[in-house]
Amino acid sequence: MITRNRIHVLFISCVSLFIVFILGCSADGESNDLTEATSSQDTQSNINSEGDQAKPLGSGKFSDTAKMAYARGWHVTVKLNDGRVISMAGKSRGGASAWEPSGIADSEFYDPNTGKWSEAPLMRDIREVPSGNLLQDGRVIIIGGAAVRQKPQTTVEIFDPNSNSWTVAAEMTTPRWRHRSVVLNDGRVLVVAGEREDTILVPEAEIYDPETNTWSDAGSLQVKRAMHTLTLLNDGRALVVGGGGRDSKTKVVEIYDPEQNTWTLGAETNVSHSAHTATLLSDGRVLVTGGKGKVAKGEVYDPEADTWTDVGEMTEWRAEHAAILLADGRVLVTGGIGKVDSTDIFDPKTNTFSPGPKSLVARYAHTMTLLDDGRILIVGGNSTDVESGDRAITTEVEIWTP
């Protein structure tokens, strides 16, 4: 006979075993669920990773946006810190004679959010083929350029987005147009070479200090030049490539060291370039494309090795075209003399060009600006009048979307 105490003990033991069994099943279930969830996440991660890797980079597409109020080419376009773009000065539809005023002092804003242009304050001076840069404090500087009767000037103006106004800054020592300028890492602005009155080339370089509103001497190039390129390298030096006179061009490369305030020669380019482009790549190399004399070639400069590498040819030769670094590290090249509507896209991973989509407007002497959302704004330039078919500086603007 089983006693009451034994029955009580057996009951407790059975209940304990049942609880252990239930807990074990629950733990196994949670473990299995966790394993399956982790496996699912890993699989999805792998799928996403493989999908990202397999996804080809597109060539993008062009679309219309609002026209400018003023036709302009050989102008300056700068993206402000608030995301808007200011288009300034340049050459517009002038008189019947080359000696009549054709430069303009007008500027206007483009708002990427609305796709519309609005009027900006008028500069004091007419400026044809000036240079311009965004300063580190968010203001915009515009330098030199030709005034009435294509007379190069020394004047400088600065636009302040906060006050929406232009102020006159200290003048350069040397009058110049067709020059180049770049903002150095310390915030000063280096201005290099160019052309003075009567098509005389100048070798001089100067530096502007925005904090003191003063100019200082930055030495001279060994080779006088205009229509060259000036690129700030990742190490803080500035690279000058190509250029020349109206009927000449050079392979000579010169490099400015701001710490030493000195110029040194770099390795020469494989071909001569003038009215070309130079684009700093994400890896610190510099892509140079095209130029006068029907140059279709591209080459890449390695600052660390001081060497040039041939990277083949674009779909056609280009001069006075535009090139810009895209958000994904590739380079978009558009336009060129002859009113070219073809485009090329350079891939630095493969060091090759591939054809891009045709632009809506064939143009040269235009600008391209990278917007905050990765799109590219293509502004103005010399094109063809739709109604007459004659050569005309244009108000047309378009957007390239990746």
N, C-alpha and C positions, 0 to 999 in steps of 0.2 A: 504494500500500500504506500502510495506517495503521500507524504505529509504536506501540510499546508505551507510550511517553510520552504520545502523543496519546490512546490508549485510556484511560490513567489519568486524564488531564485531563477527558475527556468523562464518565467515570464519576463523578468528583467533582462536576462541574457538574450532572449529572442528579440526583444525590442531594441537592444543595443546593436545586435547584428543587423537588424533591418535598417537602423539609422546609418550605420557604417556603409551599408550597401547603397543606400540612397545618395549619401554624400559622395561616394566613389563614382557613381554614375554621373552625378552632376558635374563633378570635377572633370571627368573624361569628356563630357559634352562641351564644357567651357573650353577645355584644352583643344578639342577638335575644332570648335568654332573659331578660336583664336588662330589656330594653324591654318584653317581655310581662309580666314580673313587676311592673314599675313601673306599667304600664297597668292591670294587675289590681288593684293596691293603690289606685290613684287611683279606679278604678271602684267598688271596695268602699267606699272612704272616702266617695265621693259618695252611694252607696246608703245607707250608715249615716247620713250627714248628712241626706239627704232623708227617711230613715225617722224620724229623731229629730224633724225639723221637722214631719213630717206626723202624728206620733203625737199623738192628742188627749189632753188632760189629763182623767183620770177623775174621777168624783164620789166614789169610794171606797165603802166598805161598813162597816156596824156589826156588831160581834159581841160576844157575852157574854164576861165574864171574872169572876173571883171577886168575891163580895160583900165589903163591909167588915164588920168586927165591930160597928161603931157606925153607926147612922143619923146623917147629918149634912147640914145645908144652911147657907148663909151662912158657910162655913168657909174655910180657906186650904189650898191644895195647892202644894207646891214640889218641883221636881226637884232632887235632890242631885247632887253632882259624880260620884258613883259610879254614876249612872243610876237609882237607886231614887227613888221618890216618897214624900214624907211628907205625909199628910193630917191637919190639925190643927184642934182646937177646933170652933166653930160652934154651931149650934142643933140640938138633938136632940129626940126625942119626950119632951116634958115632962109636967107635971101637967095637971089639969083647968082650972086658972086660969092666966091670963097672968102672974100675979104669982109663981107657983111657979117654981123654977129650971128652965130649959130649956136653958141653955148647958151645954157640956161642956168638960172639960179633957183629954180623951183624945186620943191621936194614934196613928197606925199607918202602917206602911210597905207600899208596893206594890213588888214585884220584877217588872219586865217580862220577865225571863228565865224565871221560873217561873210567872208569872201568878197569884201568890198574895199575900195580905196577912199581915203579922205584927205583933205588938204592939210599940208604941214606948213610951218612958217617959212617964209622966203629968206634965203641967204642974202648976204650983202652983195657978194660978188658972183658974176658968171664964171662957171668952171667947166671947161671941156677937157675930158680925159684927165681928171684929178685922181687922187687916191683917197681912201677913207677907211677908218677902222673903228671898232668898238673898244673904247677904253675900259680899263678894269673897274672903274667906278660907275659904269653904265652909260656914260656920255658917249657921243660920237664925234670923231674928229674928221674933218675933210681938208685936204692939203693940196695947195697949188692948183695946177690945171691952167688951161689957156682962157684968157678973157677975150675982149673985143679984138677982132682981127687976128685971132689965134696967137696972141701975145702971152707967153708963159708968165706966171706971177709967183710972188713969194708969200702971198696972203694965206691965212689959215683961219678956219672957223670951227667952233665947237657947239654941238647941239645937246641941250640938257632936256631929257624926257620929263623930268620932274617939273620944270618951269615951262616946258614946251616953247623954248626959245633958243635962238642962236646968239653966241657972243663971239667977238673977234679976239683971236689969240695972237701971241707974238709971231712975227713973220720969220720965215726962213732966211738964211743968208743968200741962197742961190735960187733964182726963179727956175721953175721946171714944170713940165707936163710929160705924159707918157712915162712917168717914173713909177716906183713901187714903194709901199710902206708896210711895216708890220709892227705889232706890239710885242715888245720883248717881255721876258718873264718878270722883270722888275717893274713893269708898267710903263716904261718909257717907249717912245715910238721912233723906230729907225726908218729913215727915208733915204732911198738909194737911187743915184744916177738920174737918167731922164734926158729931156731935150729942152734947150733954151731957144731963144729967138733965133730965127734964120736957120733952123734945123741943126744947130750946133749941139753935139752931144756933150754931156757933163759927166765927169767921173766922181764928183764929190758926194759924200754921204753926210747926213746930219742926224742928230737925235733930239727929240722934243721931250721935255719933262713936264707932264701935266700938273705936278704938284707945285712947281716953281714958275710955270709958264715961261720957260727959257729953252733956247736952242744951244747945242754944243757941237763941236766938230767931231765927226766920226771917221775921219780919214778919207782916202780916195781909192777907188778901184784901179787896178792896173789897166783894164780895158774899159773905155767909154762905151756906154750902151743905153738904149731905150727899148721899150717893148720886151723887156726881160721878165723874169719871175723872181720873187723873193719869198722864201719859205722859212718859217721858224722851225728848227729841228728840236727833237725832244730833249737834247742836252743843252738847249738855250742858245746855241749858235744860229746864225742866219745864213741861208744858202742862196746865192745868186747864180742863175743859170741863163745862158744864152742872151738874146737881144742883139742889138747893133744899131745901124742907121736905117734910113729908108730903103736902101738897096744893099745892105750888108747884114751879116749875121755871124755869130761866133760859137765856137765850142768851149771857150774858156769859162771855167767855173771858179767862183771866188766865195770864200766863207768868212763871215764876220764873227769875231769873238768879243762879246760885250764886256767880259771881265778884263780883257787885256786892251780893249779898244783898238784891235788890230785886224787886218785882212790878210788871209793866206790863200794860196791857190789850191783848188781841189783837183781831182782827176777830171780830165776833159770828157765831155759827152762823146758818144760814138758818132753822132751827126750834129750839124749845126742847127740851132733852134732860134726862132724869133717870132713874136706874136703867138707863142705856144702856151701851154698850161703846165703847172707843177702842183701836185697834190700830195700832201703828207698822208701816208697810209697808217693804219692802226698799229702796224709793227715798227713804225719809225722810219721806214724807207720812204723814198719820194718818187712818185710816178710822173714822168715828163712825157707829154704827148704833142705831136704835130709841130706846126710852124710854117712860116712862109717858105716858098720854094717847093710847094706841093709835097710836104713831108707827112707821110702817113704813119711813120714809125713811132713806137713807144719805147722808152727805156726807163729802168729803175735804178736809183742811186741808193747805195748802202753807206750811211755816214760812218759806221764803225769800221768798215773795210776800205772806205774811200774808193769804191769801185762802181762801175756802171754795167748793167746787164740788159741786153736786148730782149724785149718781150714781144716782138712781132709787130704786125701792122694792124691798124684799124680798118674798117670797111672802106674808107676813103681818106684822102688827105684832108687836113683841117688846119686853118689858121684863124686867129681872132675868134676862136671857139670858146667853150666853157667846159670845165670839169669840176666835179664835186664828190667828196667822200660821202657815201650813203651810210645809213645807220647800221647796216649789216657788214660794213667794211669794204664793200665793193666801190667802184668809181663809175659814175655816169658821165659820159662825154657827149655833148650836144653841139650842133651847128657848125659854122665855119664859113669863111669867105666863099662866095658863090651861092650863098643862101641855101645851105645844106639842111635837109630835114631828117637825115639819117642820124642814128645814135649808136654809140658803142658802150658796152659795159665791161670794165676790167675786173677780173677776179684775182686778187693778190695770192690766193692759195694755189692757183694753177699758173699764175703769171701769163694769162691769156686774155685776149679780147673776144667778145662775142657780140653779134648784132643785137641792138635793142629795138624797141618799137619806133616807128617814125613819129617825130613831133608834129603837132598840128600846124606850126608856123616854121618855115625855113628862115633862119636868121644867123647873124653873127654880131659881134660887139655887144652881146647881151650879158646878163648876169644870172647866176643860179644861187639860191639860198636854201639851206636846210632848215625846215620848220621844226617846231618842237615835237610834232607828231610823226616825224619821219618822212613827210612829203617834201617835194622840192618845188620851189617857186621859180619860174623862168620868166624874166622880165625884159621887155623892150628889145633893143638891138636894131640892126639894119636889115630890112626885109624887102618885100615887094608890095606895093600898094594894090589892094584887091581890085579897085575900080579901074585904075589907069594901067596897071601892070608895070609902072615905073618903080625904080629903086626909091625906097622911102624908109626913114626911121619910123619905128612903129610904136603904137600904144598897146599892142597885143601882149597878153599875159596868159600863161598856162601853168597847170599843175601836173607834176609827175607823181603818181601814187604807186608805192611798191606793191 
